């Protein structure tokens, strides 16, 4: 469940490091607010792994790299998120502690407890920090919504399990959603 910690004060990156060290949950810092999340479901992880497999196969030997969460992405001084999947094409942004700067693609896979956070808080954050492409995958409805940054605003497109999706930053990559958004009863 996405839990926003009581906000008696603004939390800094140093506060986040301490809380992250002390907690067994995934912890994010968004504009000074702390969010903690439980582990994802097996369905969530299966969808995530299939998307990562497709991206990883395509990116093998190329400059861009795909990372499956949990991996820390520091977008701003006091903003650290833990997306489900990211693609980074600038190797200078990758270090031993995670990613410093804006990824080229971020993918979040909805869980009932994180849907609002992913659809509102993160959507606005990613738009504001210049994430070129943000995908929201809903494994319950078997849908994917892409958000592509154009002129500082996101243009959204929705797909179901019969669609094929491309990534602006990855020319030639196509993902057949029927291989990703399989029937929930299979899990």
Buried (B, 14 or more C-beta within 10 A) or exposed (E): EBEEEEEEEEBEBEBBBEBBEEEEEBBBBBBBBBBBBBEBBEBBBBBBBBBBBBBBEBBEEEEBBBBBBBBBBBBBEBBBBBBBBBBBBBEEBBEEEBBBBBBBBBBBBBBEBBBEBBBEBBBEBBBEBEBBBBBBBBBEEBBBBBBBBEEEEBEEEEBEBEBEBEBBBBEEBEBEBEEBBBEEEEE
